[in-house]
Amino acid sequence: MSTLIPQAADALATENAERGRVPVLIIDEAHLLDHEQLEAVRMLTNHDMDSTSPLACLLIGQPTLRRKIKLGMLAALDQRIAIRYNMPPMTSEETPSYLAHHLALAGRSDTLFTDDAITLIHDTSRGYPRAVNNLAVQSVLSAYADGKSVVDETSARAAVAEVTAE
């Protein structure tokens, strides 16, 4: 991997110099990267000894990413992070809008979830989008299995039991 870093850095610098564009490297689920992979990211951002960086890098991950980067052995990467953002969980007012938006993207504009079901999904998920998604999908499956056209609190409770079961 260390032999690819200079080649990648040169390609990024060329893109910037020839086209005037700053490439953006987006790494989703970055909390799954191991130390060596995070070190490779640091090396990519280390071009020209900190005078300029040939790319913008966006690391997206769970809270464990922040803790991992704070480790002493990744201090050089930690120092290169210019902006940090921690996305708070959704509020009880945001969760229904979030679900309605996703349903609209899927082509559904009518009511699919009752207010009680949404409240239970929000409370159980604590407003975290991934947990809301998981519970909503499982709730829809539960309602479908019971022959219901609307996800009610009973379907949501079945979903909570399914998702939280060990």
Summary of the structure (lengths in Angstrom):
residues: 166
radius of gyration: 21.8
end to end distance: 39.2
largest distance: 63.1
contacts: 435
relative contact order: 0.09
helix: 61%
strand: 6%
